[in-house]
Structure formats: C-alpha cells, structure tokens
Amino acid sequence: MNRIFITTKSWKILQWITLVGVLTGCRSTNGLSDEAREQKRERYETVYTVGSHIPKTVRRGENPDANNGASPVAVIEGERARDAVRAMQPRP
C-alpha cells in the first residue's frame, strides 16, 4: 500500500499558507476611497421608515417611500376573516 506522508516542514508551510490566506481573506473594504465615502455621506442620509427597523439610504431632502418593496397588506374583518380562516384549514 502506498501511503502519502507529509513531512513536518511541508506541514508547517501548509499551515502558514492557510493562515495567511484566511487572515487576508477576512480583510475587506467596501471599495470606496475615503474621499468617495465622504461624498456619499454628504449626498445621502440613512433614515428609518414608519413601521420598519431596516435603514434606507436616500438622497438628502427627499422623502423615502414607505414600505418600498414590502409585500402588500390587507386588513380583513368580520365574515371575510372567518371565511379566509376556514379556507386555510384542511378539510377532513
């Protein structure tokens, strides 16, 4: 049977290469220079719409669209609510 043996020196080199790869892979930038980042802060502001905890970035002075991209919601009351619940229940 042929077995592959890794020498101690090869093993340490492999560990260093892995360590360097992991540490350099963790460092990330958002691709903006400091000057571009500052210009973005001057033009845009982060706001929270009513009923949402998700921040939105909008141009300064503009109003954000409320629930932009959210699913439509309808309020059902009375008999329509009862019928909707019954329609969702499995039939025997």
N, C-alpha and C positions, 0 to 999 in steps of 0.2 A: 504494500500500500504506500502510495506517495503522500507524504504529509508536507504541508507548507508550514515552515517555521519562520516567524518574524523575529529578527534579531532585536536586541534591546535598543540599539542605535536607530534602527528603522522605526521601531515603535515610538520612540521619543520624537523623532522627526514628524511622524504622522500626527502625534498629539499636538505638537506646536503648530502644524499647518491647520489642523482643525480648530484650535484655539484662536488663531489669528483670523481664520475665516468667520468664525462665529462672532468675534468681537467687532470686526469691520462690517459685518452684515447687520449688526444691531444699530450701527450709527446711520441715521438717515436725516435728510433735510427735506423740506418741502419744496425745494427747487427755487426758492426766491432769495435774491440777494437782500441785504439789509435795506438798501435804498428802495427796492421794489416793495418790500414788506411795509415800509413806512408810507409809501404812496398808497398802498392798498388800505392802510388804516385811515388815511386822510379822506379817501373817497367813499369808503364803506363803513357801516356800523353793524354791530350784532344786536338783534332785537328778538324778543320772545312774543309770539302772538298769543292772543287770549285763548286759554284752554290748552296750551301746549308748553311742554318743557324743553322742546327742541329749539335750539338757537337758529336763527336765519341771518344771513348776511345780505343786507340791502344797501343800495346807494343812500348816502346821507340826504335827509329831507324827504325821501319817498316813504309811502306807507306800504308795509308788507301786505300781501294778500293773505287774508285769514284762511287758515286750513288749506293752503295751496298744496295740492297733491294728496289730500286726505280723502278717504272714502266718504261718499255721501251718506248722510244720516237722516233717517225719517223717524218721526215720533208717531207711534201707533197707539191709540187709546180705545177703550171700550170693547165693542163687539169685534172690531177688526183685530185687536190684540188677541182676544180669545181665539178667534178663528186661525190666526197666524200660529199661535202656540199649538193648537190642535193639529194643524197641518204638519208640524215638525215632529210630532210624536209618532213612533212606529205603530203600525196597525197590527193587531193580533192575527 
